[in-house]
C-alpha cells in the first residue's frame, strides 16, 4: 500500500517544482507538467525519470531500474532509484529531480 504521507513529504521538500501526485497501478507518481517524473513504490523507493544522457549518473550512484510484473513477465521502465539518504536531503533530492526534468525534455 502506498504511503500518502511519504508522498506528501516529498512534495513538501520540492515546493518550487509545481509537482502533483497521481496514483496508478499500485504506485504513486509525481507529475511535472503533466508527465511522470518520479514513481514511488509501496516500499517508499523513489524512482526518477532517466534518459540516455542522465542514466550514467544513476548507475554511478548504484540506482536500480524500476520493474513491474505483467502477465507476460517482468517489464522495465526508464526510471531509476535514488538512495534513501538523498530522499531525506532536499538539496540532493532537487538535483535528482532536475535530472528527471532534463530527461523529460529530451525528445
PLY file of the C-alpha trace (Angstrom):
ply
format ascii 1.0
element vertex 107
property float x
property float y
property float z
element edge 106
property int vertex1
property int vertex2
end_header
0.00 0.00 0.00
1.27 3.43 -0.93
2.18 5.73 1.97
0.43 9.02 1.16
2.26 10.78 3.98
5.59 9.88 2.40
4.47 11.22 -0.99
3.32 14.44 0.71
6.71 14.62 2.46
8.41 14.50 -0.95
6.15 17.23 -2.29
6.90 19.39 0.76
10.62 19.10 0.00
10.08 20.20 -3.60
7.82 23.27 -3.39
9.42 25.12 -6.32
8.67 22.44 -8.91
4.85 22.57 -9.05
4.64 18.78 -8.85
1.37 16.91 -8.49
0.74 13.42 -7.17
-1.13 10.77 -9.09
-1.87 7.13 -8.24
-1.91 4.36 -10.81
-1.36 0.61 -10.92
-0.31 0.29 -7.28
2.26 3.09 -7.28
2.25 6.82 -6.73
3.64 9.15 -9.35
4.87 12.71 -9.23
3.88 14.68 -12.29
5.81 17.60 -13.75
3.95 19.48 -16.48
1.53 16.53 -16.72
4.34 14.00 -17.31
5.57 11.37 -14.87
8.89 12.46 -13.40
9.01 10.10 -10.40
7.47 6.83 -9.28
7.13 5.86 -5.62
6.53 2.19 -4.92
4.86 0.55 -1.93
8.22 0.35 -0.11
8.78 4.12 -0.48
11.52 3.67 -3.06
11.76 6.72 -5.30
12.50 6.20 -9.00
13.33 9.21 -11.19
12.83 9.51 -14.97
16.03 8.91 -16.93
17.30 9.32 -20.47
20.41 8.03 -22.21
22.16 11.25 -21.15
21.19 11.10 -17.46
21.29 7.33 -16.92
25.07 7.12 -16.28
24.66 9.27 -13.16
22.02 6.92 -11.74
24.20 3.90 -12.48
27.23 5.57 -10.88
25.18 6.02 -7.69
24.04 2.38 -7.85
20.42 3.07 -8.69
18.12 0.20 -9.59
15.76 0.24 -12.55
12.02 0.29 -11.90
10.39 -3.01 -12.80
6.86 -4.33 -12.64
5.18 -7.64 -13.38
2.66 -8.33 -16.12
1.01 -11.50 -17.37
3.79 -11.67 -19.97
6.57 -11.32 -17.41
8.70 -8.61 -15.86
8.86 -5.21 -17.58
11.17 -2.26 -17.02
10.76 1.47 -17.41
13.27 4.32 -17.77
13.03 5.22 -14.09
15.92 4.56 -11.72
16.06 4.65 -7.93
17.80 7.15 -5.70
19.11 6.43 -2.21
17.12 6.98 0.97
19.76 9.48 2.09
19.09 11.60 -0.99
15.35 11.44 -0.38
15.88 12.94 3.08
18.21 15.68 1.83
16.15 18.29 0.00
19.17 19.69 -1.89
20.14 16.24 -3.16
16.52 15.43 -3.97
16.25 18.61 -6.03
19.36 17.64 -8.00
17.80 14.29 -8.87
14.51 15.94 -9.84
16.49 18.33 -12.06
17.95 15.30 -13.85
14.42 13.95 -14.25
13.29 17.23 -15.79
16.26 17.11 -18.14
15.25 13.57 -19.16
11.67 14.67 -19.83
12.84 17.47 -22.10
14.92 15.21 -24.33
12.91 14.13 -27.34
0 1
1 2
2 3
3 4
4 5
5 6
6 7
7 8
8 9
9 10
10 11
11 12
12 13
13 14
14 15
15 16
16 17
17 18
18 19
19 20
20 21
21 22
22 23
23 24
24 25
25 26
26 27
27 28
28 29
29 30
30 31
31 32
32 33
33 34
34 35
35 36
36 37
37 38
38 39
39 40
40 41
41 42
42 43
43 44
44 45
45 46
46 47
47 48
48 49
49 50
50 51
51 52
52 53
53 54
54 55
55 56
56 57
57 58
58 59
59 60
60 61
61 62
62 63
63 64
64 65
65 66
66 67
67 68
68 69
69 70
70 71
71 72
72 73
73 74
74 75
75 76
76 77
77 78
78 79
79 80
80 81
81 82
82 83
83 84
84 85
85 86
86 87
87 88
88 89
89 90
90 91
91 92
92 93
93 94
94 95
95 96
96 97
97 98
98 99
99 100
100 101
101 102
102 103
103 104
104 105
105 106
